[in-house]
Amino acid sequence: MKRKHAIIIGAVVLVVITCFALVFTLSGTGNENNVLTLVENGVSDYVIIVPESSWEQNWSTAEGAEYYSAFDLQEYIANMTGVTIPVMKDTEVPISEDEKVISVGMTNREGVRYTVDRDSIGEDGYTIKTVGNGVYIAGGRPRGTGYAVYDFLENYFGCKFYSNSLITWSTYETLTLNEIEDDTFIPKFTVRFLGGNRYVGSDDGSAGAASKANGNYTMGNLYGDRMTFAYRTGDWRWVHTINHLADIDIHYYDYETFECPECNTEYRANETIPGTDTDWEDAGDGVSCPTCGNATFRDFINHIYSLSGYDIANYIGMSNEPSGHVRFQPCLTGINPITGRSLAGEVVDGANRWLSESAAAGHVNDRFISVSQYDTSWQYGGCECASCKAMENLTGSAAGNWIWLCNQVANSIKDDYPNVMVNTISYLYTVEAPVNIKAEDNVSVFICTNDYCAAHPWNECGVSLRYGSASDMTKRVSEWQQVCDHLYGYDYYRSMGDNRWLYPIQYQMYYNYKWYYDLGFEGVYSYMLDEPDNFGGLNAYLASKMMWNPDMTLDEYQALIDDYCIAAYGPGGDSVSEIIKLYHERSSENCWSMCTTNYFDIMPSSAELVYDENNIYAVIDTSFVDEVEALFDDAFSKAETVAQTEAIEKEYINFCYYKLRDLHNISDYYLLAPDFDMTAEEINSAIYNTADELIELLVKYNIDEIGYDGRNDTGHTVDLSDADNFDRMSLPENW
């Protein structure tokens, strides 16, 4: 096949790049003696066929997935060659030994022209093969055929689906395909959740389907639908479900407003508390009524329950969280004082009710129901009543109570819902695995990593930075493997503090996913950054690739990074790739987690204080900043389009943010560094210019979240309309 040129689709522009002629073959399975010519001289003798039963079916069904995937194949062949191959029903094209068809899905050719081991490939695997002049693409139902089509386009013809706004393909005068004896692929992870908005809105296929994430709650229903959590009508929850399953979170249902019990002023839940950046629904218990000042938010919540006729004073007292806020962990083993019933019984009933409602709503792809703790503050554990403590003492961990509860639900649903797994989380106060208890076979656990070191691979470090006494990741996982046979990684590849800071996680992702795979994990949820900067698009792309095939080599993984950088940032993409490596090396000097709030623990400063027996002095080495700056300059100088320049700028934002804070740090210590050659005036000038450049970029891309807020969490906003008045000489959180 002769490749003429490549086309890159960006968010705004089309970029045409001249390429060398290239022939794609499938390594190890091709036979160069039998080459199929799919398109030549602007025409094709082929037709694409789909099962008649799939014709114009809903795209979220297995049949619809095959129908729409065929049209995706048609679209990209047309993009590559200018030739639109017709899509027809399989019954409209006679079966013959010399047929020139590209068969997509479970057509009437299956069992006649080709065979597929459908038990082996499951829901997401596929088989691609050629027989004579025919090409047969058949995937598991409901999603496998869509995945097969995108792998076919990528592996054989070089199409790349980096994101919804970044798709590349090559153009061909002649499109040929070497014989494929049997290309069967079964994904290594059965569960592949992908957070991050690079693929959101991909309902029309493209990068969303190509990412092959099969359980993403933000992605929408891709071809064949996602692997879903059962849910009740109007409330799709896949984690932190306990209070909802047991119907004990009153304001969650009935109250969009909070009423002050003293002056009766109402505040809408999604409105900001005056003088803060916090919404009322996220208020702390001590927040006072802005109108009268005589009631706290705890009084508001107690008032809600009082209006409902519930006496929850003793119930809240069972938790050691000193709060009237609804974010408490209920008593798992005893009686719910609101209803007088066993909470375990209520959760069992709630789970069955959710499953029933979900099934009645036609959610045929339910594979989980979540029975998991409320997302409370980390320092507050579970219920402290005698019964819960007895269970905790027996099993050696607060997680034992949750496995016991999940087992109750698992036993109640296994006959009626054999394909559904009861899912819970090892998170915060339940990080340690229990003993003397075994999870039922239809129970699974997400191992959450938010408090663990993200700077080094789990199997090399894996220490908990929040719980000093917690087991390291290797020990933790090995102990959970004794409890539960179905483990998934819940990876926090995002900042829980300041989204503008640099969080280099690209290479840790590679090592950690391989480690999960080697340990027999069945899936991963990648909790990615949602921002358009900080390499969010690259991270989501890499996560999707590693979840699909964690068995790749480091060279193959590096090629993914390099290819993405060229596609996104243009001819200077190799410099951006080098920046990523430098970030990784620099940030690996310390242990840090996604919850770390000390900036320079994550990405060390150029200025370091040194203590010896006699004095304190500073060592200032700006070589890292200078090298990264030079690489950015090179990338900018080589950009050929506005889209490429803007893509580089979005990554430069975060570097500017780091550089600005670094300069402030240098300013604090330069007098203690006798060999440092910048004057105070030069440092101040650099601070002003860097801040001005950063502010300009923040305004350009409408980025108003910057800095840690008072809760050491994301959400600290700045008023960009006032950017002209920002004090360029102060730290960003003071703007």
N, C-alpha and C positions, 0 to 999 in steps of 0.2 A: 504494500500500500504506500502511496506517495503522499507525504504530508506537505501541504503548500504553505500554510501559515496558521497561526494560532489566534484565537479571539478570546479576550478576557472581558467578561461583563462585570463592571463595577456598579456601585450605587448610582452613578451619574453618567458615566461615559463608557464607550466601547474602545478598547485598545487593540490594535492589530500589531502583531509581532511576527516578523519573518522567522521561520524555523527551517532547519535542515530536513531533508527527506529521512524518513524513519519507518521501520517496519516493526510492528508490535506482534510478539508471539507469546504464548503461554509457556513459560519455562518448564520443561519436563513433561509436558503433555501434548505438545504440538507435533504434527507430522507435515513437514514442509513439502512432501510429495503430493499432497492433496490440498490445494489452496482454493478457497471459495471466494469468488468475486461478487461482492454484494452490490457495488455501484461502480460503473465505468462509463466514461464519456457522457456524463450527465444523465444516465438512465440506469434503471435497475430492473432485473427480471424477477425480483423477490416480492413477496407479500408478507406482511405480518399478520399472523392469525391469533385469535383469542377464543376461549370457549364461548359457544353461543350463549350459554347460561350467564355469562358475565356481561353481556352486551348492555351498556348504559345502566349498570347496577350502581347502587350507592357506593361511593368511593371508600367508605369506611368498612365495607364488608370484604371478605376474602375474594369474592368474585369481582367486586369493584376494583380491588387492588390490582388484579390481573388486567382488567380492562384499561384502567388509567395508566398503569405502568407501560403497557404497549404503546400508548400514545406519547408517553415520555420518550420511549425508544425511538419512535418515529420522529419526534421533534429534534432530538440530538443528532440522529443520522442526517436529517435535513440541514441542521446547522453545520455539520462537518462537510457535507457534500453538495448541498443545494438541491438534493433530490428527496422528494417526499414519497416514501414507500407506503402504499395503501395498507390500512388496517381492516381486516375482514373477519367475519365469523368463521370458525373452523369448518362448519358444515357447508360453507359456500365454496370451499376449495377442495377438490377431490384429492384423496390420499393416493400418493404414488411413490414409487421407489426413487424417482429422479426429481421429486418436488423441490422447488426453490421457495422454501418458506422459512420464516423466523417465527417459531411457535412460542407463545408466551402464556404460561400458566398451564392448568390442567386441561389441555385440549384433547380432542378425540384421537390425537396421535399417540397419547400415552398408552403403553401396552401394545401398540401396533408398530410405531416407528422407533420408540425409545421406552425405557423403563426408569422408574425412580423408586428408591427405597424411602417411602414417605415416613415410615416409622422411625427411620434413622435421622432424617433431616429435621424432624420436629416442626415447630411453627415458623421458624426463622431461617432455617438452612435452605440450601438449593443445590440443584444439579444443572450444569450447562454442558451440552455435548453436541457434536455434529455427527450426522449419519447421512452419508452420501452428500447431496448438496443442501440438506436441511440443517437448520440451527434450532436447537430445542432448549428453551430456558424454562425450567420448572422449579418452583419453590414451594416450601411448606406453606400451609394455610394457617393464619390469614395473611402474614406479612412477607413470607419468603420470596415470592416472585418479584415483588418490588425491589427487595434488596439485591436479588440476582440481576435484575436489569441494570441497576446502578453499578454493581461490580463489573458487569459485562462492559459497560461503557468506559469505566475507569481502567480496568485491568487490560483490556484488549485494544482500546482506541485512545487512551490518554486523557479522557475527560476528567476534570477535577471539580469537585463540589465543595468548596471551602466554606461557603456560607450562602445565605440567600442572595446576598448582594455581590458575591465574588465567585463566579463560575467560569471555568476556562475550558476550551476545547481546541482541537486542531482542525484544519480543513484539508481535505483530500481530493485529488483528482480521481484516484482509484481507491476504493475501500475494499480491502481484502481481509480474509480471516483464515489462518491456518487451521487444519483439522484439530478438533478438540475431542480427544477420546473420552475423557470423563473429568470434568472440573466440578467436584462436589465439595461444598464448604458448609461446615456446621459451626456457628459462632461459639467461641470459647466460654463466654458469659451468657447465660440465658436471660439475665436481668441487666438492662442497660438504660439507666436513667441519666438524663443530661439536662442540667440546669444551665441557664445562659441564653440570652435572647438572640444569639446569632442565627438560630434556626426557627425562631418563633414566626408564625405566619406562613409556614411552609406547607400549607394544606394542599397546594397544587403540585406537590412532589418536590422536585429540585433538591436543594441541599438538605431539607428536612428528612425526606425519605432516604437520601444518600447517607445521612449520618448514621442510620440504622439504629438509632435509639428507639427502644420499644416500650418505654414506660415513663415517658416524660410528661409531667403534669402541665408544663408550660408550652409544650409544642403543639398541642391540638391533636386531633385525630388524623394521623397520617394514614397512608394507604393501608387498609386492612385493620385499622384502629390500633391503639396502643394497648399494652398490657396494663389493665386498670385495677385500682383498689375499689372494692364494693363501697357504695355510698348511699345514703338516704337522699330522698328528693330534695334538691336545692342545697345540698351541703356535701360537696365533694372534698373529703378530708383524707389524707393519706398518712398523716402522722399527728401526734399530740391529740389523740382522740378520746381519752378516757372519760373526761367530763361530759362529752357529747354522747358517747355510747350509753352512759348511765343517766342521761337527762338531768344533770345536776348543775349545768352552767346556765343559769336562768337568763342573765342579760344577753347571752349569745343569741337566744331566740327572739326575745320579746322587746328588747330595749335598744333603739337606735339613739336614745337620748339618756342623759343622766340628770336626775333632779336633785337639787339641794334640799335636804329635809328641813332646813332652817328657814330659808327664804323662798323656796319653791321655784327658784330660777332653773331653767332647763338648759343643758349644754349638749349639743350634738356630738356623738361619739367620734366622728371624723373631723371635728373642728379643733383647731389649735388652742391649747391653754394659753390665755393671755400672758405675754412676757416670756414665752418659751417656744421651743421648736417641736414640742410634744403634743400629740393628739390626746383628747380626753380618754379615748379607749386604752391608751398606754400610760395613763397617769399613775404616779406613785401614790402610795396610801396616804402620805402626809400632805398632799396638795390641798390647799384651802380654797373654798369657794371665792372666786374673785369679786362676787357681788357683796356678800355679807361678811366673809372671813370667819364665819362661826362654825363651819363644818368642813371636815376633811374628806378626801375621796373615799376613805374607808367608811365614813358615815354614809356617803352616797350609796356604796355597795350594800351595806347592811340595810339601808332603806329599800333598795330594790327587792331584797329577799323578804323584808317585812311586808311589803306590798303584795308579795306573792303568797303570803301566809306561811312561809317556812321559817322555822327556828333553826339556824345553822350555827349558833354560837358554839355548841359543844363539838359540832362536826369540824369546824375550822380548828378548834382547839386540839384535835387529834394530829394536826400537822405542826411541825415545829417552826413553820413560817409565821412570824408574828404579824399577820395581815388579815384584813377583811376583804382584800382583793380576791377575785375569783381564781387567781393563779395559784392554786394550792393542789397538792397531791392528795386525793381522797384515800380513805381507809379501804384497802383492797381485800382484807380478809374478814371484816366484820360487817356491822349493820349500818346502812345508810339512815341516819336519823331523820332525814327529810321525808323518806318514804316508809321507813320501818322494815325495809327488805334487805336481804343480803346484797351487797354491792356486786359480788361476783355473779349472782343470779341476774342482776340487772344488766351487767355487761354481756352475759351470754344471751339474754333476750334481745338486747340492743344489737348485737352482732347478727343474730338471725334475722332481725327486722330489717337491718340495712341490706343484708344479702338478698332477702326476699324482694324488697323494694327495688334494688338494683337490677335483679333478674327481670322483674315485671316491667322495668323501663327499657328492657332489651339490651342490657350491657353484657354481651356474650363473652367479652374478653376479661371479665373479672378473674384475677388470679390471686388477689390478696385481700385481706381485711386487716386494718391496723388496730391493734390494742396496745396503746403506747401512752407514756406519761405526758402530763401537761408540760409545756415548755417553760418551766419555772426558773427562778434564779438559781445559779449553780450551788450556792452555799446551803440551800434548804433541801433536805432530803425528803423521804417519804413519811408516811403516817407513823406516829410514835406510840400508838396504842399497844397494849400488851399482846394482842393477837398478832399484829403485824411484826412487832419486834421478835416475837417467838419464832415466826416463820423466817425472819431475817437471820436470827441466831442459828436456826437449824441448817439453813442453806449457806451461811457465811457471807451473804451479800444481800443488799436491798433488791438486786436483780432477781433473787429467788422468788420474791413475791410476784414479780411480773411473769416469770416462767410458769409459776403455779396457776396464775390467772389465765394466761394464754392457753395452757393445757385444758382448762375447763371449757374455754371457747372451742378449742380444736376438737375435743371429743364430741361436742354438741353438733358440729357442722360437717364432720368428715363423711358421713353417709349421704347427706343431701347435696353437699357441695364438694365433691372429691377433687376438683381442680383448684380449689381455693386454699391458700396458705395463710395462716394467722401470723401476722408480722408484728414484731416489737423492736425496740431499740436499746442498745447498750450505750448509754448517754448520761453525762453528768453524774448523778449520784448512783447510777447503775452500771458504771464502767466495768467493775469487777465481776467476773463470772461466778455464779453460785456453785455449790457442791451439794451432793446428796439429793440431786433432782435432775431429771433428764427431760428435755423438751420432746413433746410428741413429734411424730414424723411430719406432721403438717404444720409445724411451727418454724418460723425463720426469724433471724435476728440481723439487724443492721448494726455493724460495729462503727460507731461514730468517732471521728478523728479530730474534732474541733479543738481539743485542748492539747493535742500532741504535736511534737516537733514536726514542722513542715519543711525544715531546711535540709533534712537528710533522709535517706531512704529508711523506711520503717525497720527493716531488718538490720540496719547498721546503727540506728539510734533509737527512734521510736519512744522517747521519754515523754511523760506527761508533764507539761509545764505549769499546769494549774493545780494538779493533785500531786504533791511531792511524794506521797506514799503509794501512788498508784503503780500497778505493774507496767513494765515497758510493753511496747506493742507486741513483740514476739511472744512474751509470756502470756499476755492478755489473750491473744488469739488462740494460742495452744490450749488455754484453759476453757475458752468458749467452745472450742472444738469438742471438748469432752461433754458439753452440755447440749449442743445443738448441731444437727447435721447439715443445716442450711444457713450458711453465713454469707452476708453481703457487706461490701465496704461502703460506708457513707463518708465520702471524702470532701473536706471543706477546702476546695481550691478557690477560695475567695477571702476577702478581708472581712472580718467582723469588727473592724475598727475604722480605718480611714482608707477609702477606696482610691485615693490619689497616691498613696504611698506605693513603693515598688514591692511587689510580691512575686519573686521569680520562682515559679513552681513547675516549669515545663519539664525539667529532667527528673524531678522527684516523681512526677506523675508516671513517667516511663518505668522507673524502678519499682514504684509501689504497685502498679497494676500487674507487672510481671510477678511480683511477690504474691499478690492476691491469687493470681492464676496458679502459681506453683503450689500454693497451700490448699487449693481446691475450693476457693470461694466461687459462688455461683453467679455473682453479679456485683455491680458497682453503681452507686449513684454519685455523679460528679456535681457537686454544688459549686457552680462556677460564678464568676463575676458577671453582673448584668451590664456593666458599663461599656461604652464603645471605645474605651481606652484600656491601658494596662494589659495589652495583648489578650483581651477577652475573647476576640474572634479566634485567634490562634489556639488559645487554651481549649475552647469548646471543640474545635476541629481535632486537636490532638487527643482529647478525651474520647471523642467518638471513635477515632481510629484504634485506640488502645482497648476500648471496650469490645470492639468487634474482633480484634486480633492481637491480644497481648503477647503473642508468641513471636512478634517481630524482633529483629535484631536492632541494636542501637544505631547502626549505620542506616538501616531502613527508616528508623524514627527520625534521625537527623535529616534525612532526605525530605521527610514530610515538612520539617521546620523550614528548611532551605527553600523548598518549592513554594510554600505558603508565602514566605517573605518576598520572593521575586514576584509572585502574582499580586500581592497586596501593595507592596511598596515600590515596585518597579526595578529598574536596573541596579539601584542601590540597595536592593534587598539583602545582598550578601553582607553588607555592613550592619543592617538591622539584625541579621542572624548572629553576627559577632557580638553585638550589644547584648543579646539574650545570654550568650555564653558568659560574658563578663559579669552580668547581673547575677547569674547563677554562682559563679566562683566567689563573688564578693559577699553574697548573702549567706553562703555556706560557712562563713567564719564563726557564726554563733548558732545556737538553737533558738528557734522562734516558732510560734504557732499562729494560726489565723486570728487568734484572740490577743496576740501580743500588742500592747499599746505603747511601748517604748520604741520610737521610730528607729533609732540607731542600733537597737538590738537586731533589727531585721536587715537593714542595709547600713553597715558601719559608716561613720563620718570620716572625713579626711583629717579631722583633728582628734587626737587621742591624748588624754591626760596620762602621764606616767608618774608613778610614785616610787621614790627610792628612800633610803634611810635618812637623807638629809633635806630633801626638798621635793617640790612638785614642779614638773615642767611638762610642756606639750610637744608632741611630735605632729607636724602637719604635712601630709603627703597628698597632693591633689592629682596625682598621676591617674587614678581611676576616673575621676571626673573629666580630666583633660582627654583621656583616651575615648571615653564615651562621647564627649562633645565632638571630637574629631570624626567619629564614625557617623554621628547624626549629620554633621556638615557634609560628609561624603554622600550620604543617602539623599539629602535634600538637593545637592548639586546634580545628581543623576536622575532625579524625578522628571518624567516626561509629560505628565498630565496633572491636572488639578486634583483628580482623585488620588493619585499617588502621593502628592504633596500633603494633602489633607490626612491621608492615612498615617503618614510619618508624623505629622503634627500631633495627632491624637496620642501617639506614644511619647512624643517629646514633652507633652503636658506633665506626665508623671516624672520624667527626668528633671524638668524645671522645678517641680515641687521638691524633689529630693535635693537638687542643687541649691535651692533657696534656703532650705533648712540647714544644709551643710555650711553655707556661707555664714548664717547666723551663728552656728557653732564655732566656726573659725574665728568670727569676730569676738566671741567670748574668751577665746584661749590664745589668740595670736601673740599677746604680750609675753606669754610664757614659753614661746617658741623663738628663741634668739636667731635661729637660722632661717626663719620664714621671711620671704622677701617682699610681701605685699604690705603696703602702708594702710593705715586706718582709712584714709580717703579712698584708696583703691578698693578696699573691701566694701565700703559703704556704696561706692558707685556700682560694684558688681551686684550687691543686694538689690539696689533700686532697679537696675536694668533687668535683672532676672525676674523680680516681682512684677515689673511692668509687662514683660513678655508673657509670664504665666497668666496674668489677669486678662490680657488680650486674648489668649487662647481659651480661657474659661468662658469668656463672653462669647467668643466666636462659636463655640460648641455648646453653649447654654448649659455648662456644668456648674451647678451651684452647691453640690455636696463636697465639702472640703474640711479636713480636720476631724479630730475626735470630739464628740459632744460630751456633755457632763456625765453620761452613763457609759462612757468608753465603748460606744457603739456607733454604727453609721447613722447618718441623718443630720449632722451638723451642717446647716445651710447658710449661704451668704446671699445677700440681695444684689444680684448682678446689675440691677438698674442703678445701683449706687457705686458701681465699680470705679468711676472717675474719682471718687472721694476716698477710696481705699488708701490706707497709709502704706505706701510701698516699702517703708523701712521697718514695719512691724511683722511679726509672724502671721501666717495666713489665718489662724483662728481668731485673730483680732480684727480682721477686715470687716 
